[in-house]
Amino acid sequence: MIPNDITVVIETWPYNAEQVERAALSVTSLASRIILLGAEGAQGPLSSFQQGMVEWAAVPWHGDFSAWRNRLLSSLDTDWVLWLYGNEQFVRIDARTLVEAAGGYKRTGFRLSVADATSRSRLGTDPVRLFPRGGAVRFSGRLVPAIGGALAEFGYAVEDLPVRIDCPDGRGPRGQRKQWENFVVKHLEGQLSQSPESRIKLATVYAGAQEWDLATQRIEESQSTITQLGDSWRLQFLWVRAYIATKRGQLETAESQLAAAVKEYPYSTDLLFLYGTVLFELQKHDASYATLLEALTQGEDLVLYSEAGAGSYLCRRWLAKIQTARQRYKEAVKEYMNLLEQYPFYRSVWIELLEILDGSSPREIVDLLSLVMSKNQMRAYLAKQSYLSPIEAQLRDWLDQD
């Protein structure tokens, strides 16, 4: 079988070398690249095997599994990505089915049949494992990453594919979300004496689990050791502290913290984006716009802790929201139209733009949208939605009659 344009990524932690090697061997017939993903400073688990067949990628992990994965995703260049854990094995008899699916329609992510993963509501892993690579296709969920939200937001279908992923040694700590959280916490607590930065990682993990008291406790404990750490850890400390304050509704505290932080690190997309959104919530729209514009200038490459898009499409959407709040509707429409030109299926942008255009006739809306997309693209977007707002339903009916 000729390998398709697929990169297989295998997470190596917390699995042993034998498990990871079996995982890699199971995908050699279908992958154009096999990448073993590990944390910065970790040793590649497959010394001799690795040299001939797979690549080792050491990516810094700061306590956020989605941000960790997304940094690797941004470096990939194949059309498709297949994601595995180190204790899993692809069932090779299903390789043809997977390759045929990847060779077909590109705007679809696929849920695979993952062994020992029957309860999705409690699952410590995501069943969507095969997905197309794209600039906005990124993971979300700091503790248990998932790709399905981004696929839905940007107009990708999600389908079941009769392809199996086996787990001979059992699911392990990723069997359930809480079990996985406890495992990660215990691991980091065991490193506290040797690695002071583990307190910041713990605060990040607890924030990802929305356990705000524990997150606050850990970030306050790290205050006394922050001077021992490098610049990158100080930056993360400042971001996590302000992020926790924001999520706890302490907006004035977060504003004060971030005002000082961006003076110290004016190049940080993470700090600038968080600061801009806090200013927006405080209804300081002019300052919010200027700050988010600076975050956009710094760009997506410098996003380390924020959600994906903080230096690109998500930031631009926030700029449009600010223009709407300022009642500068023409400027807001222009921002949204620029986004739709690049991302014609961006669900949140459609919703927010149509709210501004409420009261316009379907013909007027279609004429405006025609500046950046075809009518067929409009029809395709509306056909993908499981629920249509009244104005979207009117657009669909008008386009059907056109």
C-alpha positions as CSV (number, residue, x, y, z in Angstrom):
1,M,0.0,0.0,0.0
2,I,1.4,3.4,-1.0
3,P,1.5,5.7,2.1
4,N,-1.0,8.6,1.9
5,D,-0.2,12.2,2.8
6,I,-0.7,11.5,6.6
7,T,1.4,12.5,9.6
8,V,0.9,10.2,12.5
9,V,1.6,11.8,15.9
10,I,2.2,9.5,18.9
11,E,2.2,11.0,22.4
12,T,5.0,9.3,24.3
13,W,4.2,10.3,27.9
14,P,3.6,8.5,30.2
15,Y,4.2,5.3,28.2
16,N,7.2,3.1,28.0
17,A,9.5,2.5,25.0
18,E,8.1,-0.9,24.2
19,Q,4.5,0.5,24.1
20,V,5.6,3.4,21.9
21,E,7.5,1.2,19.5
22,R,4.5,-1.1,19.0
23,A,2.3,2.0,18.4
24,A,4.8,3.3,15.7
25,L,5.1,-0.1,14.1
26,S,1.3,-0.3,13.7
27,V,1.2,2.7,11.4
28,T,4.2,2.3,9.2
29,S,2.1,1.1,6.2
30,L,0.0,4.3,6.1
31,A,2.1,7.2,7.3
32,S,4.3,9.5,5.3
33,R,5.7,10.8,8.6
34,I,5.6,9.4,12.2
35,I,6.4,11.9,14.9
36,L,6.9,11.0,18.6
37,L,5.7,13.9,20.7
38,G,7.5,14.4,24.0
39,A,8.1,17.2,26.4
40,E,11.2,19.4,26.2
41,G,14.1,17.8,28.0
42,A,12.7,14.3,27.7
43,Q,14.7,11.6,26.0
44,G,13.3,10.0,22.8
45,P,12.1,6.5,23.8
46,L,13.2,4.8,20.7
47,S,16.9,5.2,20.0
48,S,17.7,2.8,17.2
49,F,14.2,2.4,15.9
50,Q,13.7,6.2,15.9
51,Q,16.7,6.9,13.6
52,G,15.3,4.9,10.6
53,M,11.6,5.3,10.8
54,V,10.3,8.1,13.0
55,E,11.1,11.6,14.2
56,W,11.4,12.8,17.7
57,A,9.7,16.2,18.6
58,A,10.5,17.7,22.0
59,V,7.9,20.4,22.6
60,P,7.9,22.5,25.8
61,W,4.9,21.5,28.0
62,H,3.7,24.2,30.4
63,G,0.7,22.3,31.9
64,D,-1.7,22.8,29.0
65,F,-2.1,19.8,26.7
66,S,-3.9,21.6,23.9
67,A,-1.3,24.4,23.7
68,W,1.4,21.7,23.6
69,R,-0.3,19.8,20.8
70,N,-1.1,23.0,18.9
71,R,2.6,24.0,18.8
72,L,3.4,20.8,17.1
73,L,0.4,21.0,14.7
74,S,1.6,24.4,13.5
75,S,4.8,22.8,12.2
76,L,3.2,20.0,10.2
77,D,2.8,20.1,6.4
78,T,0.8,17.0,5.4
79,D,-2.9,17.1,4.5
80,W,-4.0,14.8,7.3
81,V,-3.1,14.1,10.9
82,L,-3.7,10.8,12.8
83,W,-3.3,11.1,16.5
84,L,-2.4,8.2,18.8
85,Y,-1.3,7.6,22.4
86,G,1.8,5.6,23.1
87,N,-0.2,2.7,24.6
88,E,-2.4,2.4,21.5
89,Q,-2.0,0.4,18.3
90,F,-3.6,1.0,14.9
91,V,-5.4,-2.2,13.7
92,R,-3.5,-2.6,10.4
93,I,-6.2,-4.5,8.6
94,D,-8.2,-1.3,8.6
95,A,-5.4,0.8,6.9
96,R,-7.0,0.7,3.5
97,T,-10.3,2.1,4.9
98,L,-8.4,5.0,6.5
99,V,-6.3,5.8,3.5
100,E,-9.3,5.8,1.3
101,A,-11.1,8.2,3.6
102,A,-8.1,10.5,3.7
103,G,-8.0,10.4,-0.1
104,G,-11.5,11.7,-0.4
105,Y,-13.4,14.8,0.9
106,K,-11.0,17.1,2.8
107,R,-13.4,19.0,5.1
108,T,-14.2,16.0,7.4
109,G,-12.8,14.8,10.7
110,F,-13.3,11.2,11.6
111,R,-14.2,9.5,14.9
112,L,-12.4,6.2,15.1
113,S,-13.4,3.1,17.1
114,V,-11.1,3.5,20.1
115,A,-10.8,0.5,22.4
116,D,-11.9,0.9,26.1
117,A,-13.5,4.3,25.3
118,T,-17.2,3.6,25.5
119,S,-18.3,6.5,27.7
120,R,-17.6,9.7,25.8
121,S,-19.0,11.9,28.6
122,R,-16.4,10.7,31.0
123,L,-13.6,10.0,28.5
124,G,-10.1,11.0,29.1
125,T,-9.4,11.1,25.4
126,D,-11.0,12.3,22.2
127,P,-12.4,9.8,19.6
128,V,-11.8,12.2,16.7
129,R,-8.3,11.0,15.7
130,L,-8.1,11.6,12.0
131,F,-8.5,15.1,10.8
132,P,-7.4,17.5,8.0
133,R,-4.5,19.9,8.8
134,G,-5.6,23.5,8.6
135,G,-4.6,26.9,10.1
136,A,-7.8,27.0,12.3
137,V,-8.0,23.3,13.1
138,R,-6.6,23.3,16.6
139,F,-7.2,21.5,19.9
140,S,-9.1,23.0,22.8
141,G,-9.5,21.9,26.4
142,R,-6.5,22.4,28.6
143,L,-6.5,19.1,30.3
144,V,-8.3,16.7,27.9
145,P,-7.7,18.1,24.4
146,A,-10.4,17.7,21.7
147,I,-10.4,18.8,18.0
148,G,-14.1,18.4,17.4
149,G,-15.0,21.9,18.5
150,A,-12.7,23.6,16.0
151,L,-13.9,21.3,13.2
152,A,-17.5,22.3,14.0
153,E,-16.7,26.0,14.3
154,F,-15.0,26.1,10.9
155,G,-17.5,24.1,8.9
156,Y,-15.9,20.6,8.9
157,A,-18.1,17.6,9.1
158,V,-17.4,14.9,11.7
159,E,-18.2,11.3,10.7
160,D,-17.7,7.8,12.2
161,L,-15.1,5.7,10.3
162,P,-15.0,1.9,10.8
163,V,-11.3,2.0,11.7
164,R,-10.1,0.5,15.0
165,I,-7.5,1.7,17.5
166,D,-6.6,-1.1,20.0
167,C,-5.3,-0.6,23.5
168,P,-3.8,-4.0,24.5
169,D,-2.5,-2.8,27.9
170,G,-5.8,-1.0,28.9
171,R,-6.6,2.7,28.7
172,G,-4.6,3.5,31.8
173,P,-4.8,6.9,33.4
174,R,-6.5,8.3,30.3
175,G,-9.6,6.1,30.9
176,Q,-11.5,8.9,32.6
177,R,-11.0,12.6,32.8
178,K,-10.7,12.8,36.7
179,Q,-8.4,9.8,36.7
180,W,-6.1,11.6,34.2
181,E,-6.2,14.8,36.2
182,N,-5.2,13.0,39.4
183,F,-2.4,11.2,37.5
184,V,-0.9,14.5,36.1
185,V,-1.2,16.2,39.5
186,K,0.6,13.4,41.3
187,H,3.3,13.4,38.7
188,L,3.9,17.1,39.1
189,E,3.7,17.0,42.9
190,G,6.5,14.4,42.8
191,Q,8.7,16.9,41.0
192,L,8.2,19.9,43.3
193,S,11.5,19.6,45.2
194,Q,13.6,19.3,42.0
195,S,11.5,21.5,39.7
196,P,10.1,24.7,41.2
197,E,8.3,25.4,37.9
198,S,6.1,22.4,38.6
199,R,4.0,24.7,40.9
200,I,3.2,26.9,37.9
201,K,2.4,23.8,35.8
202,L,0.1,22.6,38.7
203,A,-1.7,25.9,38.7
204,T,-2.2,25.6,35.0
205,V,-3.5,22.1,35.3
206,Y,-5.9,23.1,38.1
207,A,-7.1,26.1,36.0
208,G,-7.8,23.7,33.1
209,A,-9.9,21.6,35.5
210,Q,-11.6,24.8,36.7
211,E,-10.5,24.1,40.3
212,W,-9.9,27.7,41.0
213,D,-9.1,27.5,44.7
214,L,-6.3,24.9,44.1
215,A,-5.1,26.9,41.1
216,T,-4.9,30.0,43.2
217,Q,-3.1,28.2,46.0
218,R,-0.4,26.8,43.6
219,I,0.2,30.1,41.8
220,E,0.6,31.9,45.1
221,E,3.1,29.3,46.3
222,S,5.1,29.8,43.2
223,Q,5.5,33.5,44.0
224,S,8.4,32.8,46.3
225,T,10.4,30.8,43.8
226,I,9.7,32.8,40.6
227,T,13.0,34.6,40.9
228,Q,14.9,31.3,40.6
229,L,13.3,30.5,37.3
230,G,14.0,31.8,33.8
231,D,12.2,34.5,31.9
232,S,9.8,32.2,30.2
233,W,8.5,30.8,33.5
234,R,8.1,34.3,34.9
235,L,6.0,35.2,31.8
236,Q,3.8,32.1,32.3
237,F,3.4,32.9,36.0
238,L,2.1,36.4,35.2
239,W,-0.3,35.0,32.6
240,V,-1.7,32.2,34.7
241,R,-2.1,34.5,37.8
242,A,-4.1,37.0,35.7
243,Y,-6.0,34.3,33.9
244,I,-7.2,32.8,37.2
245,A,-8.2,36.2,38.5
246,T,-10.2,36.8,35.3
247,K,-12.0,33.5,35.5
248,R,-12.9,34.2,39.2
249,G,-14.5,37.5,38.1
250,Q,-11.7,39.6,39.7
251,L,-11.4,41.8,36.6
252,E,-9.9,44.9,38.3
253,T,-7.2,42.7,39.9
254,A,-6.5,41.1,36.5
255,E,-6.4,44.5,34.8
256,S,-3.8,45.8,37.3
257,Q,-1.7,42.6,37.0
258,L,-1.8,42.7,33.2
259,A,-1.0,46.4,32.9
260,A,2.3,45.8,34.7
261,A,2.9,42.5,32.9
262,V,2.7,43.9,29.4
263,K,5.1,46.7,30.3
264,E,7.6,44.0,31.3
265,Y,6.8,41.7,28.3
266,P,5.3,44.0,25.5
267,Y,5.9,41.3,22.9
268,S,3.8,38.6,24.5
269,T,0.7,37.7,22.4
270,D,-0.7,35.8,25.4
271,L,-0.5,38.7,27.8
272,L,-1.7,41.2,25.3
273,F,-4.7,39.1,24.2
274,L,-5.8,38.4,27.8
275,Y,-5.3,42.1,28.7
276,G,-7.4,43.2,25.7
277,T,-10.3,40.9,26.6
278,V,-10.2,42.0,30.3
279,L,-10.4,45.6,29.2
280,F,-13.4,44.8,26.9
281,E,-15.2,43.2,29.9
282,L,-14.6,46.4,31.8
283,Q,-16.1,48.3,28.9
284,K,-12.8,50.1,28.2
285,H,-13.3,49.7,24.5
286,D,-10.7,52.1,23.1
287,A,-7.9,50.6,25.2
288,S,-9.1,47.1,24.5
289,Y,-9.0,47.7,20.7
290,A,-5.5,49.1,20.8
291,T,-4.2,46.2,23.0
292,L,-5.8,43.5,20.8
293,L,-4.5,45.2,17.7
294,E,-1.0,44.9,19.2
295,A,-1.6,41.2,20.0
296,L,-2.6,40.7,16.4
297,T,0.7,42.5,15.3
298,Q,2.7,40.1,17.5
299,G,1.0,37.2,15.8
300,E,0.1,33.5,16.4
301,D,3.7,32.2,16.5
302,L,4.1,33.7,20.0
303,V,0.9,32.1,21.4
304,L,2.1,29.8,24.2
305,Y,-0.7,29.6,26.8
306,S,-3.8,31.3,25.3
307,E,-6.4,29.5,23.2
308,A,-5.7,29.0,19.5
309,G,-6.3,32.1,17.3
310,A,-5.3,34.6,20.0
311,G,-2.8,36.1,17.6
312,S,-4.9,35.7,14.4
313,Y,-8.5,34.8,13.6
314,L,-9.9,34.9,17.2
315,C,-8.2,38.2,17.9
316,R,-9.6,39.7,14.7
317,R,-13.1,38.5,15.8
318,W,-12.6,40.3,19.1
319,L,-11.7,43.5,17.2
320,A,-15.0,43.2,15.3
321,K,-16.9,42.7,18.6
322,I,-15.3,45.9,20.0
323,Q,-16.3,47.8,16.9
324,T,-19.9,46.6,17.5
325,A,-19.8,47.6,21.1
326,R,-18.6,51.1,20.0
327,Q,-21.6,51.1,17.6
328,R,-19.1,51.5,14.7
329,Y,-21.1,49.0,12.6
330,K,-19.5,49.6,9.3
331,E,-16.1,48.9,10.7
332,A,-17.4,45.8,12.5
333,V,-18.9,44.5,9.2
334,K,-15.6,45.1,7.4
335,E,-13.7,43.1,10.1
336,Y,-16.2,40.2,9.9
337,M,-16.1,40.2,6.1
338,N,-12.3,40.0,6.1
339,L,-12.6,37.0,8.3
340,L,-15.2,35.3,6.1
341,E,-13.1,35.8,3.1
342,Q,-10.4,33.7,4.7
343,Y,-12.7,31.4,6.7
344,P,-16.1,31.2,4.9
345,F,-17.6,28.6,7.3
346,Y,-16.6,30.4,10.6
347,R,-19.8,29.8,12.6
348,S,-19.3,32.5,15.3
349,V,-18.5,35.1,12.7
350,W,-21.7,34.3,10.7
351,I,-23.8,34.6,13.9
352,E,-22.3,37.9,15.0
353,L,-22.4,39.5,11.5
354,L,-26.0,38.5,11.0
355,E,-26.9,40.1,14.3
356,I,-25.6,43.4,13.0
357,L,-27.4,42.9,9.7
358,D,-30.7,42.0,11.4
359,G,-33.4,44.1,9.6
360,S,-31.7,43.9,6.2
361,S,-33.4,41.9,3.5
362,P,-32.1,38.5,2.4
363,R,-31.1,40.0,-1.0
364,E,-29.1,42.8,0.7
365,I,-27.3,40.3,2.9
366,V,-26.5,38.0,0.0
367,D,-25.3,41.0,-2.0
368,L,-22.9,42.0,0.8
369,L,-21.7,38.4,1.4
370,S,-21.1,38.0,-2.4
371,L,-18.2,40.4,-2.0
372,V,-16.1,37.7,-0.3
373,M,-17.8,34.3,-1.1
374,S,-19.9,32.6,-3.8
375,K,-23.6,31.8,-3.4
376,N,-22.6,28.1,-3.5
377,Q,-20.4,28.7,-0.4
378,M,-23.3,30.4,1.4
379,R,-25.6,27.4,0.5
380,A,-22.9,25.0,1.7
381,Y,-22.5,26.8,5.0
382,L,-26.2,26.9,5.7
383,A,-26.6,23.2,4.7
384,K,-24.1,22.2,7.3
385,Q,-25.9,23.7,10.3
386,S,-28.1,21.5,12.5
387,Y,-29.9,24.6,13.6
388,L,-30.6,27.8,11.7
389,S,-31.6,31.2,13.2
390,P,-34.6,32.9,11.7
391,I,-32.4,35.1,9.6
392,E,-30.3,32.2,8.4
393,A,-33.5,30.3,7.5
394,Q,-34.6,33.3,5.4
395,L,-31.3,33.3,3.6
396,R,-31.5,29.6,2.9
397,D,-35.0,30.0,1.5
398,W,-34.0,33.0,-0.7
399,L,-31.0,31.2,-2.0
400,D,-33.1,28.1,-2.8
401,Q,-35.4,30.2,-4.9
402,D,-32.6,32.2,-6.6
